[in-house]
Amino acid sequence: MADSLFDNRYRYDYIYPRGRSGETLRAVDTLDSERLVVVKRPAPNDAPPIRAGQEVSILNERKVLTRLAGHPVLTALLGSGQFFVGGMPHQYIVIERGTGDIVANMVSEKAARDERLPELEMLIIVEALLDLLQTAHGQDIVYNDVDAKHLFWDRDLYRLKVIDWGNAIFLEGDEVTQQGVSRQSDVYQVGELLYFMLTGGARPEIPRNAGEDFIVDFRRDAERITTRLQMIVSKALHPNLRVRYRSIA
């Protein structure tokens, strides 16, 4: 698409597929040395009730990024503002753009050649993610959206950036929400992520009645994954919360 200017400052050349936060613009900040950013805004062409829901997600993400500001794995909140649609004011946020490769794409490209991510590299990526999640949990924040498509890995710098906190949950001192979301929800999702990376994009099958000795089926990848790592992933994925790891630590 042709370049467009948003709020007389952010020049964007692409709008990502619609998400819960409305529209995400790939942009540069013309007032900050053409810095690479993304702008999240309610979609102007959506109905007012839909835009209102999108704005809730945007403000939720702004709250998270403010609380966790300074963590090296977090994409930084760079600004926010207000724009009008049909006379109605809406909030938008501006975030540091993740650089490098999306981990989901890396896994898929390797799998297409019947290859897997190097185990050490995978563990470095996950260790950085876990550090961010532990920091978030210390602030009573559950990410609630761990997914390989939300991870940007810059192999040249060995730097991870985690995006998209619009689905985060604030526990506000509680251990679990009425909807059943807790810190262990992130633990389970990290287990899913590890399984996805280890198997080249597969999703685990978890029986609800799994016993304490449950080991998830790694299929043909089981031969090359150490027993210890299989046990760690299985414990993270265990459907019984009393068996699953209680914390990121």
Long-range contacts (C-beta under 8 A, 24 or more apart in sequence): 5-30, 6-39, 6-41, 6-83, 7-81, 7-83, 7-92, 10-37, 10-39, 10-94, 12-39, 18-43, 19-164, 19-166, 20-53, 20-54, 20-57, 20-166, 20-167, 21-54, 21-57, 21-58, 21-61, 21-166, 22-46, 22-51, 22-54, 22-55, 22-57, 22-58, 26-97, 29-78, 29-94, 32-78, 35-78, 36-96, 36-97, 36-99, 37-78, 37-94, 37-95, 37-96, 37-97, 38-94, 38-95, 38-97, 39-92, 39-93, 39-94, 39-95, 40-92, 40-93, 40-94, 40-95, 40-166, 41-83, 41-90, 41-92, 42-85, 42-90, 42-92, 44-85, 48-86, 48-88, 51-85, 51-88, 51-90, 55-90, 55-91, 57-166, 57-167, 58-91, 58-92, 58-93, 58-166, 59-91, 60-165, 60-166, 60-167, 60-168, 61-93, 61-164, 61-165, 61-166, 61-168, 62-91, 62-93, 63-170, 64-136, 64-141, 64-165, 64-168, 65-93, 65-95, 65-165, 67-139, 67-141, 68-132, 68-135, 68-136, 68-139, 68-141, 71-131, 71-132, 71-135, 72-159, 73-128, 73-129, 73-131, 73-132, 73-160, 73-161, 73-162, 74-132, 74-161, 74-162, 75-161, 75-162, 75-163, 95-163, 96-161, 98-152, 98-161, 98-163, 99-152, 99-154, 99-161, 100-152, 100-153, 100-154, 100-155, 100-156, 100-157, 100-159, 100-161, 101-152, 101-153, 101-154, 101-155, 102-148, 102-149, 102-151, 102-152, 102-153, 103-148, 103-149, 103-151, 103-152, 103-153, 103-197, 104-147, 104-148, 104-149, 104-151, 104-196, 104-201, 106-153, 107-148, 107-196, 107-197, 107-200, 107-201, 108-200, 108-201, 110-200, 111-200, 111-201, 114-200, 115-200, 116-197, 116-198, 116-199, 116-200, 116-221, 116-224, 117-197, 121-155, 122-194, 122-197, 122-198, 124-158, 125-151, 125-153, 125-160, 125-197, 126-190, 126-193, 126-194, 126-197, 128-160, 129-160, 129-162, 129-190, 129-193, 130-190, 130-248, 132-162, 133-186, 133-190, 133-248, 134-247, 134-248, 134-249, 136-168, 136-186, 137-183, 137-186, 137-247, 137-248, 140-170, 140-171, 140-172, 140-173, 141-168, 141-169, 141-170, 141-171, 142-168, 142-169, 142-171, 142-181, 142-182, 142-183, 142-185, 142-186, 143-167, 143-168, 143-186, 143-189, 144-168, 144-169, 144-181, 144-185, 144-186, 144-189, 145-189, 146-186, 146-189, 146-190, 146-192, 146-193, 147-189, 147-193, 148-193, 148-196, 148-197, 182-241, 183-246, 183-247, 183-248, 184-241, 184-244, 184-245, 184-246, 186-248, 187-236, 187-244, 187-245, 187-246, 187-247, 187-248, 188-236, 188-237, 188-244, 190-236, 190-248, 191-233, 191-234, 191-235, 191-236, 191-237, 192-237, 194-232, 194-233, 194-236, 195-233, 195-237, 198-225, 198-229, 198-233, 204-237, 206-237, 206-238, 206-239, 207-239, 208-239, 210-238, 210-239, 210-240, 212-240, 212-243, 214-238, 214-243
